[in-house]
Amino acid sequence: MSTQEQSAAAATTETRSPDVVVVGAGTAGCYAAATVAREGYDVVVLERKSESEAGHIACGDALKGADAFPESIPKSRIEPAFTNTGVDHGRFEIPQEDTVLEIPIPGELAVIDRWEYGRRIIDGAEDAGAEIHYDTVVTNVCQEDGTGRVTGVEAIHDGESRTYDAEFVVDAAGSLSILQDNVDFAESTFDTNVNYTHFCSAYREIVRVDDPVDWSDALVFKPTERAAGYLWYFPRTDTEINAGLGFQMTEEPMQLVDDLKRDLERRPEFDGAEVDDKLGAALPTRRPYDSAVHPGYVAVGDAAGHVNPTTGGGIAGAAYAGKYAAEAIVEAIAAGDYGEKALWEYNERVMDHFGARYAALDVYNILSTAVDVDDLMGLLAAMPGEKLAEALYSGSTSIGPKLALESLYKSYGHWETILNLFRTKRRADELLELYEAYPSHPAGLEHWQRRRDDLMEEIYETTGADPKY
Ligand SMILES: Cc1cc2nc3c(=O)[nH]c(=O)nc-3n(C[C@H](O)[C@H](O)[C@H](O)COP(=O)(O)OP(=O)(O)OC[C@H]3O[C@@H](n4cnc5c(N)ncnc54)[C@H](O)[C@@H]3O)c2cc1C
């Protein structure tokens, strides 16, 4: 840009100065904004979508743990979007084995009208006092020379440049956030070990049928025929189904639209079905960021890898990450401290609540890239559903051998896979233990990462998988 053009641009750039700027009006952004606003600070949420389109986000619409969402947006606000609260089990279709496995799902689960939920959390953030600026695309960050502190963002609103100066910026811009391409993280321990192969590419349609499906109390899962991916059918109601599929980006790309269409055509319950809506996106199926803080800046939700890497469930993690980040920011503003040390408690709370568990679950994702899918499906088909549920949800190491012993006879032919699973589970437990000892200070991160990386080497060796990180 010439000097003349630069001064012309500067003349038209409008500057706003709230206490906190949140980029993205998704779950993480709305819960962060509501929490900050309730403490009496000025907070502006910047959302690239229009007011009518905001909240329309690609999702399977399954909301786990809705009974314990953060309070900054009252549950009564979002509850009307819960269209199906009668789901209590997973239904795993294994066509290779001609088997259907039913596994109970503990805890509160709802299939939701995702767009309605999206609108309601935006309203909830506004009720708490946050301002929402729609049609505002964030294009860059502002950083202080020397310290590297993030001091705001640059955006385009209705074709006009805008600068937002703020004490803190919350990056809630979702998967592959553009902000992280622009921040220079040299002055902090912010996790930059992020690669597209850590993401899953996913697509879903909202499909309407005339006659009620007879599995409206189940989340239906099915492995895809080609490439290692999976399909889902989640009933928003007994006649409105969220049907989708995804694959990890380490694998051969799938033809998501065609592959879904083919499966829908084969299912008699979808005869004459109408498609109401189509959306696709990437989601992080990886471990959470080792650190998601930098002076003046915090990343939350998908922008920090806060998704359960085995199920793709990210709504609950995003809501809590938003709350924890906001609480750390409020304390840091009060202390007048913008450094990563002042924000570190946020990392600790994320690891303590769900991050450690997600990092351990990621080990099974790593394993799945190395095992034969048919063999794994054969093994699953040989397992009793109740026992599998125990193994999945108890988190206890003793369940593994119990599961195997009771099913040993049935699972003849899959013993090698079982042995592999046991060894992997032991490694996952070791990793969980290490994450439970996540450092309480940025200065401790490097040593902790070395120990973690050594353990990851052992995990790659045990599973036979290529290194993921
Ligand atoms: C196909 C699919 C199925 C899924 N199924 C489930 C499921 O069943 N259950 C579940 O719990 N999770 C599911 N997930 C994951 C879940 O949707 C995410 O983890 C969750 O939405 C993350 O919330 P977030 O607030 O971090 O990001 P998002 O919800 O992605 O919100 C980010 C917001 O930032 C805005 N934005 C981005 N860039 C900019 C910019 N430069 N300027 C301004 N605004 C910007 C976006 O428009 C968006 O509104 C699924 C994801 C996909 C893709």
The ligand as an ORCA input file, in Angstrom:
! r2SCAN-3c Opt
* xyz 0 1
  C     -20.183    -31.624     11.075
  C     -19.925    -31.423     12.546
  C     -20.633    -32.161     13.484
  C     -20.452    -31.923     14.858
  N     -21.245    -32.594     15.751
  C     -21.198    -32.269     17.060
  C     -22.139    -32.835     17.977
  O     -23.034    -33.599     17.610
  N     -22.031    -32.474     19.278
  C     -21.083    -31.594     19.737
  O     -21.030    -31.316     20.944
  N     -20.195    -31.057     18.872
  C     -20.239    -31.344     17.556
  N     -19.359    -30.754     16.670
  C     -18.359    -29.821     17.190
  C     -18.980    -28.507     17.610
  O     -19.825    -28.014     16.593
  C     -17.875    -27.489     17.915
  O     -16.923    -28.081     18.760
  C     -18.431    -26.237     18.587
  O     -19.362    -25.612     17.751
  C     -17.274    -25.287     18.879
  O     -17.750    -24.031     19.275
  P     -16.843    -22.749     19.072
  O     -17.603    -21.631     19.693
  O     -15.468    -23.003     19.517
  O     -16.727    -22.528     17.497
  P     -17.892    -22.287     16.421
  O     -19.182    -22.803     16.880
  O     -17.349    -22.781     15.127
  O     -18.018    -20.697     16.357
  C     -17.044    -19.886     15.742
  C     -17.701    -18.583     15.325
  O     -16.677    -17.681     14.895
  C     -17.100    -17.016     13.716
  N     -15.878    -16.588     13.014
  C     -14.910    -17.378     12.468
  N     -13.927    -16.636     11.917
  C     -14.272    -15.340     12.122
  C     -13.655    -14.107     11.783
  N     -12.482    -14.056     11.127
  N     -14.281    -12.955     12.136
  C     -15.467    -12.981     12.816
  N     -16.116    -14.135     13.151
  C     -15.503    -15.297     12.828
  C     -17.904    -18.069     12.974
  O     -18.759    -17.499     12.016
  C     -18.639    -18.747     14.130
  O     -19.871    -18.101     14.406
  C     -19.495    -30.976     15.295
  C     -18.742    -30.258     14.352
  C     -18.957    -30.474     12.994
  C     -18.145    -29.677     11.999
*
